[in-house]
């Protein structure tokens, strides 16, 4: 497939923001930083020019940049690209070239004379090489060449000649070339020997969604974004053109209809159709209408010569038949979409009519029958509704939603069930599939017509459900919903269940949420609505668990009584999830893992996307508490990816991913994710998840060595949870981190007070792991007050208790604290062996790096630290090198390692290494001792 040069991103859309290319851009930047060259390659529209511009922009201030950008229409003009590269610097280098080389180069660049490669040969080749060397004598040179495939032959030969002979000359090439497969070898052979070839692959659905959002196409339903991704094949330029066409089309396509493929994209593929026979073209239309076309299906649909006609299409590059099977595959999804969009409506209906009898799957047959039928037809509507139910049972709620909307379209206004009832069922399927924007649009459409209370309340429930955690955005609808519900207990139960969520999320009042949930359960029982009753009981149980309410176990048992509802049983707010939370908070980790694994398996089978996002996160949390940090990190990243793709549970997934990154991955990434989660929660007005996000931020700050920052974040968590009425310390498990951070900054009294208050709740609720972590924190308090021997004994006991409970990471942290207390100056790394072993077993890499730094610092004998108040800080810092003094001074000001790195223009690792030297020279052990030096300075 080729793209004409005049079909490019419009000026208003151009941007050097690179989406979805972090790893390859990093690899390319590293290659350029090492002095190497880079060749970007990939198909038309894949984003090579965007990446090229972004990389070139990095070097605009540090290197001389020479640019050329070839076009197909000008590729026959000799030396044109060379003129782009060297035309503006000719006067600068001409005087530095031998006469013969200068004459040949001037003739080629100015067009004066008869310069050709054949006539001037070696002189012209050497002139280009000499010119580049002359420019490099004054500083690095970066040659940027886009669309290398259109470079005129003469310029390509000269540039390749020079590139192969540059050697150690500081001249680098950054080029982009269009390739459909891996055929970039000839361009690589014309590049410097150290060139890195980087292929740009299609973007994921989440990345395409981010790209469309960035370019202003923010109102597209997620189902439409999914279709754009499928049709574009992940090609960013094609996706943007499809998004533009949708943005300009006032009427969005209905289910089953193709995307409006713009003329600019159709022209890319349809020109080759003129070379097909009329029969072959009709065969391709049938293939484009089918979901999974095969030669057998095409023959069953009346295309008797399908094999010969698809072979002809494959020869033209339109089709590719699978080598190991009968499937017929278009060379690019865009070909199928453009072919279908170009066909007259009458021919499309004929293709669907043929497939409605040829397809073997009942869902496919019903879909084709609907698309072959015009107007209302109760029989067609019934078949579609049956197909939607079958899709729902198969775990394909997105398909069920599309079929339900088709059923509504063909349902007569006076039909039973009516068209709006089928629309609402489709909206509920869309909610299950995670397509909340589609569900919301359907519900508002129904509300514009419906007058019956039951239909209106059902539609309002979809609107509220689609708001997710942003319940504050729909707060104004509750009075209207209550009015529509009247005195019907079934309808009122639905409303009060949502009011329970409002009490929790918007008001931040657990007591109110519990009361509303209990009332909803009573109303549902009175109205005979078992599903709503079970959902309300499950919500009540979860709320009581988080509150530390004594009725929680009894409510969970009540929610688990028969008869059960299969949907509620595996819903992320259902009874199974409530039981999982209880098991997790009660230290029953193996049973919690078994429970959540079974729930995750079931929601995947049912296609319940939102529940899958949450259960993936729950499983990651379980693995993290068990000390399986690597496994938790993989699960948390996958949950976050799924959340970003679906637009569901982003804050919660970012929060858990932050905890996993801080424990087993990248601490800087953990800080970013925690702040993202907190920002989302504040924007949504969600106080419950705000406290969780801030707890994750505090933990990441503690791991990063920013004890003061951790104290600030976790103190806010304490205030929030007190206001919310959360009394169970097993919910967020942040109290031990706050106590440890308080000890590090010298607030030992506040740490002990926190431990005493939290211990009372943990003893009442029997939270053994929380008690063990509190004892670990209290050991640090006692050590800070001089009771080292008592602290060592307590930590030894804590480590054993946490090991028996199965909390591997907390066990390792206890071993680390114990090693710190036992270590003496010059004791060497051996004293940290147990902590290192345990952190290594957990794959807790950030913690392991801390152990290695501590062991390294203790490897050499250190003089005893002078009393902070007796030695002015300025005197103590005199013996440090200049960089060490700067870093120490910034620590005294309270700056984090990351902030220090930014202010001094060095890496975080350099800051850490510098601090290690500072500790050794000053005879101290941590940042806290530097802060104490500062306190001593102020006191004198």
C-alpha positions, -999 to 999 in steps of 0.1 A, spaced: 0 0 0 14 34 -9 5 69 3 8 98 -20 32 125 -9 4 151 -9 -15 130 16 2 139 48 -8 152 83 -23 186 80 -4 215 95 -29 218 123 -24 182 133 14 180 132 30 175 166 63 162 179 44 144 207 52 108 203 26 84 216 32 47 222 68 47 212 86 52 245 109 22 243 120 26 207 125 64 211 146 57 242 167 31 222 171 56 194 181 84 217 206 61 234 221 51 201 224 88 190 239 97 224 266 71 218 275 87 185 257 61 164 232 65 136 195 54 134 174 42 106 136 43 113 115 20 90 79 9 87 48 12 65 32 44 53 15 65 80 30 45 109 46 76 124 82 76 112 82 114 105 68 122 139 95 102 157 121 116 133 111 152 142 111 144 179 146 129 178 160 157 156 146 183 180 167 168 208 199 176 189 190 211 175 211 229 202 240 205 205 247 196 168 246 211 134 215 196 117 213 191 80 179 181 66 163 168 35 128 154 28 123 137 -5 91 134 -25 80 108 -50 71 135 -76 107 150 -74 127 118 -71 138 120 -108 156 153 -103 193 146 -97 211 161 -67 179 176 -52 183 160 -18 220 169 -18 210 205 -24 187 204 6 215 191 28 244 212 16 230 241 -3 229 265 27 264 256 39 281 256 5 298 289 10 310 279 44 328 247 32 337 256 -4 370 272 6 381 241 25 377 217 -5 403 210 -32 396 228 -64 383 198 -83 360 187 -55 347 223 -50 340 227 -88 321 194 -89 301 201 -58 292 237 -69 281 224 -103 259 197 -88 243 220 -62 237 251 -84 228 233 -116 254 253 -135 276 231 -158 271 195 -167 279 178 -135 269 141 -133 280 111 -113 293 97 -146 313 128 -155 327 138 -121 327 104 -104 352 103 -76 356 141 -73 319 146 -65 318 117 -40 349 129 -22 335 165 -22 305 153 -2 327 134 22 351 163 26 322 188 31 308 167 60 342 164 76 348 202 73 315 209 90 322 183 117 355 200 125 335 228 142 312 204 161 289 174 157 267 171 126 234 153 124 221 145 89 183 141 90 167 124 59 130 116 57 113 94 31 146 78 21 128 57 -5 122 88 -26 157 101 -25 170 108 -60 194 82 -72 224 106 -74 219 120 -38 214 85 -24 246 73 -40 266 102 -27 252 101 8 258 63 10 294 68 -2 301 93 25 282 74 53 303 43 48 336 63 51 329 87 79 347 65 105 352 85 137 341 118 122 313 132 145 287 129 117 255 109 124 226 99 102 190 99 114 169 86 85 134 72 79 124 49 51 90 34 41 90 -4 42 61 -29 41 81 -58 56 117 -60 66 131 -49 33 153 -21 47 186 -40 41 197 -19 11 191 13 30 210 -1 60 240 -10 37 241 26 26 243 38 62 272 40 86 283 6 100 270 13 135 235 22 124 206 9 145 175 -2 125 143 6 144 110 -7 131 78 12 140 49 -13 146 12 -6 148 -2 11 179 -24 -6 204 -60 3 209 -51 23 240 -24 42 222 -48 50 193 -73 62 218 -47 85 233 -37 98 199 -73 106 190 -77 124 223 -46 144 217 -58 155 183 -91 167 196 -113 137 188 -124 133 224 -161 125 220 -159 92 202 -175 63 219 -151 36 230 -168 11 207 -161 35 178 -124 38 189 -122 1 189 -135 0 154 -111 27 143 -82 7 157 -94 -24 139 -100 -7 106 -67 13 107 -47 -17 118 -31 4 144 -17 28 118 -18 63 134 -22 83 102 -51 61 90 -67 63 125 -65 101 125 -81 102 91 -109 79 102 -114 100 133 -115 132 112 -142 117 90 -162 107 120 -158 142 135 -171 158 103 -200 133 100 -230 146 120 -246 112 121 -225 84 136 -226 50 120 -252 26 135 -243 -9 147 -233 -31 118 -226 -1 95 -191 6 83 -170 35 94 -172 65 70 -138 59 52 -127 93 38 -120 98 1 -83 103 9 -80 68 23 -102 51 -2 -79 63 -30 -51 44 -14 -66 10 -21 -95 13 -46 -74 21 -76 -63 -15 -77 -99 -27 -78 -102 -15 -113 -79 -43 -124 -103 -69 -110 -132 -85 -129 -167 -75 -119 -173 -110 -104 -140 -109 -84 -150 -75 -70 -184 -89 -59 -166 -118 -42 -143 -94 -23 -174 -74 -12 -189 -106 3 -156 -113 20 -155 -77 34 -191 -82 48 -182 -114 66 -167 -116 101 -143 -145 94 -144 -151 56 -132 -184 43 -132 -199 8 -159 -223 19 -181 -195 32 -177 -176 0 -186 -206 -21 -217 -212 2 -227 -176 -4 -228 -182 -41 -193 -172 -52 -185 -204 -72 -151 -192 -85 -140 -178 -51 -106 -195 -52 -96 -182 -85 -109 -147 -78 -92 -144 -44 -60 -156 -60 -63 -128 -85 -69 -103 -57 -39 -116 -37 -17 -111 -68 -27 -74 -67 -19 -71 -30 -55 -68 -19 -58 -102 -3 -36 -126 14 -48 -162 18 -35 -180 49 -9 -206 39 -21 -231 65 -58 -227 63 -88 -217 42 -92 -182 58 -93 -152 35 -75 -122 49 -73 -87 35 -38 -73 32 -49 -44 55 -83 -39 73 -86 -6 56 -89 -23 22 -120 -42 35 -135 -11 50 -129 10 19 -143 -16 -4 -175 -20 18 -179 18 21 -176 22 -17 -202 -4 -25 -238 7 -32 -263 -1 -4 -282 -25 -27 -251 -46 -32 -242 -46 5 -277 -59 13 -273 -86 -13 -240 -97 2 -255 -98 37 -285 -117 24 -262 -144 9 -242 -146 42 -274 -149 63 -279 -184 50 -243 -193 44 -228 -185 78 -227 -214 103 -229 -194 135 -264 -184 146 -251 -150 158 -236 -142 124 -266 -154 106 -289 -131 126 -265 -101 121 -264 -106 83 -302 -110 82 -306 -77 100 -282 -59 77 -300 -74 47 -335 -62 59 -349 -27 57 -377 -14 80 -392 -31 111 -398 -68 111 -408 -86 144 -394 -120 133 -360 -104 125 -360 -85 157 -368 -117 177 -339 -135 160 -316 -107 168 -327 -106 205 -321 -143 207 -286 -139 191 -279 -111 217 -288 -135 245 -265 -161 231 -237 -136 228 -242 -126 264 -240 -163 275 -208 -167 255 -192 -138 273 -194 -113 245 -214 -84 260 -201 -60 234 -215 -81 206 -247 -85 226 -251 -47 228 -246 -43 190 -271 -70 183 -296 -56 208 -295 -22 191 -301 -39 157 -330 -57 173 -344 -24 186 -341 -9 151 -362 -37 136 -388 -39 165 -422 -23 157 -432 6 180 -461 -15 194 -440 -47 198 -436 -66 230 -410 -62 242 -408 -27 228 -378 -11 211 -368 9 241 -368 -22 263 -343 -37 239 -323 -6 238 -320 -6 276 -309 -42 275 -283 -32 250 -272 -3 272 -268 -27 302 -247 -51 280 -226 -21 270 -220 -13 307 -208 -49 312 -185 -47 282 -170 -14 296 -184 7 268 -199 33 292 -201 61 267 -223 40 243 -244 29 273 -249 65 284 -259 77 249 -285 49 246 -299 58 280 -303 95 273 -320 86 240 -345 65 258 -351 92 285 -359 116 257 -390 95 249 -400 72 278 -428 82 301 -432 50 322 -415 51 356 -399 16 352 -382 24 319 -370 58 331 -355 45 363 -338 17 344 -324 43 320 -313 66 349 -295 36 364 -274 32 332 -266 70 334 -254 66 370 -235 34 364 -217 49 334 -204 78 356 -182 53 374 -163 69 403 -174 104 391 -207 102 408 -205 139 417 -211 146 380 -246 130 381 -255 141 416 -283 163 403 -302 134 388 -311 117 421 -342 138 429 -356 131 394 -349 93 398 -367 92 431 -397 110 416 -397 85 387 -395 55 411 -427 66 430 -435 41 457 -425 10 438 -401 -10 462 -383 -26 432 -375 7 417 -367 24 450 -343 -4 458 -323 4 427 -322 41 436 -312 36 472 -284 12 461 -270 40 440 -275 65 469 -254 41 490 -226 46 465 -232 83 465 -229 84 503 -195 67 501 -180 83 471 -194 119 471 -201 124 508 -173 102 521 -196 90 548 -194 52 555 -222 53 580 -246 68 556 -235 44 528 -241 14 551 -275 27 561 -286 33 525 -273 -1 514 -293 -19 542 -324 1 532 -319 -9 496 -316 -46 505 -349 -44 525 -367 -27 496 -354 -52 471 -365 -81 493 -399 -66 496 -402 -62 458 -388 -97 450 -357 -83 433 -331 -109 444 -303 -94 422 -305 -59 437 -309 -74 472 -277 -93 469 -258 -64 454 -270 -42 483 -260 -68 509 -226 -72 493 -221 -34 494 -232 -33 530 -208 -61 539 -178 -44 522 -186 -11 539 -189 -28 573 -156 -46 567 -138 -13 559 -154 4 590 -143 -25 612 -180 -29 621 -188 -60 641 -217 -70 619 -195 -75 588 -191 -113 590 -228 -118 595 -237 -96 566 -212 -114 543 -229 -147 553 -263 -132 545 -251 -120 511 -238 -155 503 -270 -173 511 -290 -191 484 -305 -185 460 -276 -167 444 -275 -147 412 -247 -158 388 -241 -121 377 -238 -109 413 -217 -138 424 -188 -127 402 -194 -89 400 -166 -67 414 -192 -53 439 -208 -87 446 -208 -111 474 -177 -130 461 -157 -97 461 -169 -88 496 -158 -122 509 -124 -117 492 -119 -84 509 -127 -100 542 -102 -128 536 -75 -104 525 -79 -82 555 -81 -112 579 -46 -124 568 -60 -155 549 -38 -149 519 -39 -184 503 -77 -186 504 -80 -150 492 -58 -158 462 -79 -189 454 -111 -169 457 -100 -140 435 -84 -163 409 -117 -181 404 -136 -148 402 -112 -134 376 -115 -166 355 -153 -163 355 -155 -126 346 -131 -132 317 -154 -159 305 -184 -136 308 -166 -106 292 -172 -84 322 -145 -58 315 -149 -36 345 -149 -65 369 -118 -79 351 -100 -46 357 -107 -47 394 -101 -84 399 -68 -82 382 -59 -54 406 -72 -75 436 -50 -104 426 -20 -81 422 -27 -67 457 -28 -103 471 5 -112 454 21 -80 467 11 -87 503 24 -123 499 58 -109 488 56 -119 452 66 -85 439 75 -95 404 42 -113 398 23 -84 414 41 -59 391 31 -79 360 -5 -81 371 -7 -45 382 8 -33 348 -17 -55 329 -46 -41 350 -35 -6 343 -32 -13 306 -67 -28 305 -80 1 325 -65 26 301 -79 7 271 -114 5 286 -114 39 304 -125 22 336 -110 21 370 -80 42 360 -74 58 394 -76 25 413 -54 7 389 -28 35 389 -28 34 427 -21 -4 428 5 -1 400 23 26 421 25 2 451 38 -26 428 64 -3 411 76 10 445 80 -26 457 93 -44 427 99 -20 398 108 17 393 103 40 422 102 72 400 74 55 380 56 47 413 57 84 423 42 94 389 14 68 391 5 77 427 2 113 418 -19 104 388 -42 83 410 -45 111 436 -52 137 409 -80 115 394 -96 109 428 -95 146 436 -110 155 402 -138 130 407 -144 141 443 -137 105 454 -124 107 489 -123 69 494 -98 64 466 -80 96 473 -69 82 507 -57 50 489 -38 70 463 -21 92 490 -12 61 509 5 47 478 23 80 473 35 80 509 49 45 505 67 54 473 82 84 489 94 63 518 110 38 494 126 67 475 142 80 507 119 111 511 108 105 546 95 141 550 74 138 519 60 104 531 50 120 564 31 148 546 12 124 524 4 98 551 -7 124 576 -33 135 551 -44 99 547 -49 97 585 -71 128 584 -91 115 554 -98 81 569 -107 96 603 -133 117 585 -146 88 565 -150 66 595 -125 39 584 -113 22 615 -98 -11 602 -60 -6 597 -59 -36 574 -77 -16 547 -48 6 536 -20 -7 559 -3 27 558 1 32 596 34 13 598 49 33 569 39 66 586 54 55 619 86 46 602 88 79 583 81 98 615 110 81 632 133 89 603 125 127 606 129 126 644 91 128 654 94 98 677 66 108 700 40 112 672 51 78 659 45 61 692 10 78 696 1 65 661 12 30 670 -8 30 702 -41 42 686 -37 18 656 -29 -12 679 -61 -8 698 -81 -12 666 -60 -40 653 -63 -59 686 -101 -55 685 -103 -68 650 -77 -95 653 -54 -81 625 -23 -101 632 -2 -89 603 -10 -52 612 1 -59 648 34 -74 636 41 -43 614 32 -20 643 57 -39 665 83 -34 638 77 3 638 77 4 676 111 -13 676 124 16 655 109 40 680 127 22 709 160 21 690 157 59 684 153 63 722 184 43 729 168 9 736 187 -10 708 189 -43 726 151 -44 732 145 -33 696 166 -61 683 147 -87 703 114 -73 691 124 -72 654 136 -109 656 101 -119 669 84 -97 643 103 -112 614 93 -147 625 56 -138 629 54 -121 595 71 -152 579 44 -175 594 16 -152 582 30 -153 547 38 -116 543 71 -120 525 79 -83 518 71 -72 553 92 -100 566 121 -88 545 116 -52 557 118 -65 593 151 -83 585 164 -51 569 156 -30 600 172 -57 622 204 -56 600 206 -19 603 204 -21 641 230 -48 643 254 -33 618 284 -15 632 309 7 613 333 -16 593 311 -47 599 309 -52 561 281 -64 539 277 -98 555 254 -85 582 229 -76 555 229 -111 539 196 -122 553 177 -90 543 192 -92 508 182 -128 505 146 -121 515 143 -91 492 158 -111 464 133 -139 469 105 -113 467 120 -97 437 118 -64 456 144 -46 435 140 -11 450 144 -25 485 173 -46 474 191 -16 461 187 1 495 203 -30 512 232 -29 488 238 8 495 236 3 533 260 -27 531 284 -7 509 284 23 534 291 -1 563 319 -19 545 346 6 557 353 17 592 337 50 600 346 75 628 319 81 654 295 109 645 300 141 665 270 154 684 250 175 659 246 205 682 283 207 691 297 209 655 283 236 632 271 221 599 292 245 579 323 231 597 312 195 592 307 201 555 341 217 549 358 183 544 335 174 515 341 178 478 322 206 460 295 183 446 291 165 480 286 199 498 260 209 473 240 177 477 243 178 515 231 214 516 201 205 495 193 176 518 194 200 547 167 221 529 145 190 526 149 183 489 143 148 477 169 129 456 149 135 425 147 173 432 184 174 439 191 157 406 170 182 387 185 212 404 221 200 399 215 185 364 227 151 375 211 116 377 193 103 407 219 75 409 246 101 411 228 117 440 225 84 458 262 76 452 272 111 464 251 107 496 268 74 503 302 92 502 288 120 524 276 95 550 310 78 551 330 111 554 308 126 581 304 94 600 267 93 598 241 68 586 212 85 569 196 117 556 181 122 590 216 128 604 223 155 578 190 172 588 202 170 624 234 187 614 213 215 599 193 217 632 226 220 651 237 248 628 205 267 635 208 262 672 243 277 674 
